[in-house]
Amino acid sequence: MTRLTFPRNLKPMPPRVLLASAFKPFGVDDPYSRRESKIELYHNQLTREQGVFSMRDFMNTFGLHVIANNIEVPTTVLDFPTLARFERELRNDYDVVGIGAILPNLMKVKKMAETARRVSPRSKIVVGGFCATLPRIKELTGADEVCVGEGIGFMRALLGLPEEFEFKNPDIFAQSTEIFGVPLIGIKNPHIVVGLGCSYGCDFCSPSHFFGRRHLKFFTDGRKLFEEMVRVEKRFGSNLICFIGDDNFLLDLKRAEELRQAVVESGKVFNLFLFGSADRVIEFGPEKLAEMGCGTIWIGRESRLAAYRKNRGVDMPALVAELRRYGIKTILSSILLLDGHTKENMKADVDEHLACNPAFSQFSLYSPVPGTPLWERLKEENRILESIPFEDCHAFKQPWFIHSQFSLLEAERAQTEAYRRDFFELGPSVMRFMAADFEGWQNLKDSPKPILRARAEFFAHNMWKYRALLPAMEVLAPTAEMKALIRETRRKIESCFGPANLAFRAAAAGIFVAGRVREFRTRYFGDGDLQPRTRVVRYNERN
């Protein structure tokens, strides 16, 4: 990497930086994108086949904001611009233009780099994100520099800033936009970038290997993390806080225990979303997680055929059930198309996943991403399908490698079937979410621990919303079996909190109409009409 320099005859001024995400639209068929490759966590990965029951939301490109908030130079972050908006911003004479993206957006990165070279020829172009691990990325995009790994240190070195810095979490969030066809306005769920990566190094895991199998911690002290939680709760008016970047928060059990103690002492109730491996969840314990404020946890189940150490000896159904007793919702992710998968045993694998009854499910295809051991192995075995465009190299349609038992179309159908089974056999994820809250309330309302009783009160406060939603969900459900599942959840909640009153029934009628309108629009016009808003944030501006 070459440090940024400037002509000596110019007045010394701090360099100006532009950091941009890939341009929109997303999830549409065009020269740069594919309809199946959406950038939404829920609608793309977790509630993929759930139609109108799927939550629609968009997250800030947190990596760009984290870098911008931790370099002491004027920096603009351009989140989800159109190509025209990106070009217009380039005319503001930036010294560095950074573009961050994942592999399926590589052609967008190439187009943006070409645009930057044309509009702002003196700018140094930097490409980062998971696409940066692709061999020959410089030649493919025309970039001057490529950032693989932690980006703050990279940019500080490029800009000639001191290596040491005190981490500052940016004000970032997920913007909820719609559910049941009802527009959601002003709902922002804040994020804290607790750290990066995971040291376990599973062969398929891009984040683990992108950061060199290191568990990088921006918050090493649990009490400091608690202070940041209090700050963002006040800033956004929401106790739903997502810990992102850190792919295994519970690797540092000392930090987790410090955070738990701080939360318990405060008496505050949080609703945290975090990632944790099954072995560490068991070691820390579901009750401590509940006291800490964990509301949702993502656990990688992977497969009955995989011998990843994090899952050895784990009774996954029992673990998910125990978490649910405390009102903790589990996102359970499994991998399809491991080398040992056949049509018969992969179905059995999905059976075992569904038997865990998680609140949300992810069924991703085994994905050889550059920079991972899986990529290196399949490359050596000549199994990578080099002719498949980068736009199709994502884990949610067809594989881009040769599997001995599945054609590309068979793999696509198997994945769709897994998601559809999750929806039709277990019911909508939003219903499972409500059921877990109710179970948590039942089990914790008489707890001898004040923090757990406060947690039960938080669950009880949510029940009024559920009583308005469940009647509409029952009518919108596509099958009699699903209607029965929703009806049973509704019966349990109403038996303790009372039936829906006139206002709730009126709200349910409105939700039903909005849901039918969304179904009509999706059937005839697709669901690509929802796009993330362009967000422009300027850091370290000097007057």
Secondary structure in CASP SS format (residue, H / E / C, confidence):
PFRMAT SS
TARGET T0000
AUTHOR 0000-0000-0000
METHOD secondary structure of the structure
MODEL  1
M C 1.00
T C 1.00
R C 1.00
L C 1.00
T C 1.00
F C 1.00
P C 1.00
R C 1.00
N C 1.00
L C 1.00
K C 1.00
P C 1.00
M C 1.00
P C 1.00
P C 1.00
R C 1.00
V E 1.00
L E 1.00
L E 1.00
A E 1.00
S E 1.00
A C 1.00
F C 1.00
K C 1.00
P C 1.00
F C 1.00
G C 1.00
V C 1.00
D C 1.00
D E 1.00
P C 1.00
Y C 1.00
S E 1.00
R C 1.00
R C 1.00
E C 1.00
S C 1.00
K C 1.00
I C 1.00
E C 1.00
L H 1.00
Y H 1.00
H H 1.00
N H 1.00
Q H 1.00
L H 1.00
T C 1.00
R C 1.00
E C 1.00
Q C 1.00
G H 1.00
V H 1.00
F H 1.00
S C 1.00
M C 1.00
R E 1.00
D E 1.00
F E 1.00
M E 1.00
N C 1.00
T C 1.00
F H 1.00
G H 1.00
L H 1.00
H H 1.00
V H 1.00
I H 1.00
A H 1.00
N C 1.00
N C 1.00
I C 1.00
E C 1.00
V C 1.00
P C 1.00
T E 1.00
T E 1.00
V E 1.00
L E 1.00
D E 1.00
F C 1.00
P C 1.00
T C 1.00
L H 1.00
A H 1.00
R H 1.00
F H 1.00
E H 1.00
R H 1.00
E H 1.00
L H 1.00
R C 1.00
N C 1.00
D C 1.00
Y C 1.00
D C 1.00
V E 1.00
V E 1.00
G E 1.00
I E 1.00
G E 1.00
A C 1.00
I C 1.00
L H 1.00
P H 1.00
N H 1.00
L H 1.00
M H 1.00
K H 1.00
V H 1.00
K H 1.00
K H 1.00
M H 1.00
A H 1.00
E H 1.00
T H 1.00
A H 1.00
R H 1.00
R H 1.00
V H 1.00
S C 1.00
P C 1.00
R C 1.00
S C 1.00
K E 1.00
I E 1.00
V E 1.00
V E 1.00
G E 1.00
G C 1.00
F H 1.00
C H 1.00
A H 1.00
T H 1.00
L C 1.00
P C 1.00
R C 1.00
I H 1.00
K H 1.00
E H 1.00
L H 1.00
T H 1.00
G C 1.00
A C 1.00
D C 1.00
E E 1.00
V E 1.00
C C 1.00
V C 1.00
G C 1.00
E C 1.00
G H 1.00
I H 1.00
G H 1.00
F H 1.00
M H 1.00
R H 1.00
A H 1.00
L H 1.00
L H 1.00
G C 1.00
L C 1.00
P C 1.00
E C 1.00
E C 1.00
F C 1.00
E C 1.00
F C 1.00
K C 1.00
N C 1.00
P C 1.00
D C 1.00
I E 1.00
F E 1.00
A E 1.00
Q E 1.00
S E 1.00
T E 1.00
E E 1.00
I E 1.00
F C 1.00
G C 1.00
V E 1.00
P E 1.00
L C 1.00
I C 1.00
G C 1.00
I C 1.00
K E 1.00
N E 1.00
P E 1.00
H E 1.00
I E 1.00
V E 1.00
V E 1.00
G E 1.00
L E 1.00
G E 1.00
C C 1.00
S C 1.00
Y C 1.00
G C 1.00
C C 1.00
D C 1.00
F C 1.00
C C 1.00
S H 1.00
P H 1.00
S H 1.00
H H 1.00
F H 1.00
F C 1.00
G C 1.00
R C 1.00
R C 1.00
H C 1.00
L E 1.00
K E 1.00
F C 1.00
F C 1.00
T C 1.00
D C 1.00
G H 1.00
R H 1.00
K H 1.00
L H 1.00
F H 1.00
E H 1.00
E H 1.00
M H 1.00
V H 1.00
R H 1.00
V H 1.00
E H 1.00
K H 1.00
R H 1.00
F H 1.00
G C 1.00
S C 1.00
N C 1.00
L E 1.00
I E 1.00
C E 1.00
F E 1.00
I E 1.00
G E 1.00
D E 1.00
D C 1.00
N C 1.00
F H 1.00
L H 1.00
L H 1.00
D C 1.00
L H 1.00
K H 1.00
R H 1.00
A H 1.00
E H 1.00
E H 1.00
L H 1.00
R H 1.00
Q H 1.00
A H 1.00
V H 1.00
V H 1.00
E H 1.00
S H 1.00
G C 1.00
K C 1.00
V C 1.00
F C 1.00
N E 1.00
L E 1.00
F E 1.00
L E 1.00
F E 1.00
G C 1.00
S C 1.00
A H 1.00
D H 1.00
R H 1.00
V H 1.00
I H 1.00
E H 1.00
F H 1.00
G C 1.00
P H 1.00
E H 1.00
K H 1.00
L H 1.00
A H 1.00
E H 1.00
M H 1.00
G C 1.00
C E 1.00
G E 1.00
T E 1.00
I E 1.00
W E 1.00
I E 1.00
G E 1.00
R E 1.00
E E 1.00
S C 1.00
R C 1.00
L C 1.00
A C 1.00
A C 1.00
Y C 1.00
R H 1.00
K H 1.00
N H 1.00
R C 1.00
G C 1.00
V C 1.00
D C 1.00
M H 1.00
P H 1.00
A H 1.00
L H 1.00
V H 1.00
A H 1.00
E H 1.00
L H 1.00
R H 1.00
R H 1.00
Y C 1.00
G C 1.00
I C 1.00
K E 1.00
T E 1.00
I E 1.00
L E 1.00
S E 1.00
S E 1.00
I E 1.00
L E 1.00
L C 1.00
L C 1.00
D C 1.00
G C 1.00
H C 1.00
T C 1.00
K H 1.00
E H 1.00
N H 1.00
M H 1.00
K H 1.00
A H 1.00
D H 1.00
V H 1.00
D H 1.00
E H 1.00
H H 1.00
L H 1.00
A H 1.00
C C 1.00
N C 1.00
P C 1.00
A C 1.00
F E 1.00
S E 1.00
Q E 1.00
F E 1.00
S E 1.00
L E 1.00
Y C 1.00
S C 1.00
P C 1.00
V C 1.00
P C 1.00
G C 1.00
T C 1.00
P H 1.00
L H 1.00
W H 1.00
E H 1.00
R H 1.00
L H 1.00
K H 1.00
E H 1.00
E C 1.00
N C 1.00
R C 1.00
I E 1.00
L C 1.00
E C 1.00
S C 1.00
I C 1.00
P C 1.00
F H 1.00
E H 1.00
D H 1.00
C C 1.00
H C 1.00
A C 1.00
F C 1.00
K C 1.00
Q C 1.00
P C 1.00
W C 1.00
F E 1.00
I C 1.00
H C 1.00
S C 1.00
Q C 1.00
F C 1.00
S C 1.00
L H 1.00
L H 1.00
E H 1.00
A H 1.00
E H 1.00
R H 1.00
A H 1.00
Q H 1.00
T H 1.00
E H 1.00
A H 1.00
Y H 1.00
R H 1.00
R H 1.00
D H 1.00
F H 1.00
F H 1.00
E H 1.00
L H 1.00
G C 1.00
P C 1.00
S H 1.00
V H 1.00
M H 1.00
R H 1.00
F H 1.00
M H 1.00
A H 1.00
A H 1.00
D H 1.00
F H 1.00
E H 1.00
G H 1.00
W H 1.00
Q H 1.00
N H 1.00
L H 1.00
K C 1.00
D C 1.00
S C 1.00
P C 1.00
K C 1.00
P H 1.00
I H 1.00
L H 1.00
R H 1.00
A H 1.00
R H 1.00
A H 1.00
E H 1.00
F H 1.00
F H 1.00
A H 1.00
H H 1.00
N H 1.00
M H 1.00
W H 1.00
K H 1.00
Y H 1.00
R H 1.00
A H 1.00
L H 1.00
L H 1.00
P H 1.00
A H 1.00
M H 1.00
E H 1.00
V H 1.00
L H 1.00
A C 1.00
P C 1.00
T C 1.00
A H 1.00
E H 1.00
M H 1.00
K H 1.00
A H 1.00
L H 1.00
I H 1.00
R H 1.00
E H 1.00
T H 1.00
R H 1.00
R H 1.00
K H 1.00
I H 1.00
E H 1.00
S H 1.00
C H 1.00
F H 1.00
G C 1.00
P C 1.00
A C 1.00
N C 1.00
L H 1.00
A H 1.00
F H 1.00
R H 1.00
A H 1.00
A H 1.00
A H 1.00
A H 1.00
G H 1.00
I H 1.00
F H 1.00
V H 1.00
A H 1.00
G H 1.00
R H 1.00
V H 1.00
R H 1.00
E H 1.00
F H 1.00
R H 1.00
T H 1.00
R H 1.00
Y H 1.00
F H 1.00
G C 1.00
D C 1.00
G C 1.00
D C 1.00
L C 1.00
Q C 1.00
P C 1.00
R C 1.00
T C 1.00
R E 1.00
V E 1.00
V E 1.00
R E 1.00
Y E 1.00
N C 1.00
E C 1.00
R C 1.00
N C 1.00
END
